[in-house]
Amino acid sequence: MTKSWLTRFGRLGIKVGLAILKLLGAGGVYLSGLLNLQDAMTDLLTFGRGVLDSQPFSRLLGTQLLEFEEGKAVLELQITANLKQQHDFAHGGVVSYLADNCLTFAGGSVLGDSVTSEYKINYVRPAIGEKLIATAWVEHQGANQAVCRCEVVVADGETQKTVALAQGTITKIRKET
């Protein structure tokens, strides 16, 4: 069985993994004859899902990582009765959590291990529906920070409506030596 790049090269982090992906070029190009670009993207999504699973709060809420690629992340969360406030829509703190986490995943996809250093959120309508979907992307990146934006929508059947817009600064974690 072929090992993934994470297993073959150790947990080098997202930044090194993305550098490897850039070296691969278009699909069909193989690294050591073992890994094509599609496999690498699947491994990056698997890696991101592992990161999400390592967050106890995200596990408690049942958050799912749907997409994870360089400069972009998509998170999904089912709206359950426990996540609603007294007016029967998703609590603003739940919407805010999802935006914050999605912003950090997007920023981390280009910076490596990262945290949110600040963010702002605008709620534009109540989150009434079945699930929340947050999509975040990198607007600008430097060596140690990325400015990211996020849109959170509520899905109810086939209908989606924007419920919040957020922007944040994501900062690379520096290892203490």
Secondary structure, 3 states (H helix, E strand, C coil): CCCCHHHHHCCCCHHHHHHHHHHHCCCCCCECCCECHHHHHHHHHHHHHHHHHCCHHHHHHCCEEEEEECCEEEEEEECCHHHECCCCCECHHHHHHHHHHHHHHHHHHHHCCEEEEEEEEEECCCCCCCEEEEEEEEEEECCCEEEEEEEEEEEECCEEEEEEEEEEEEEECCCCC
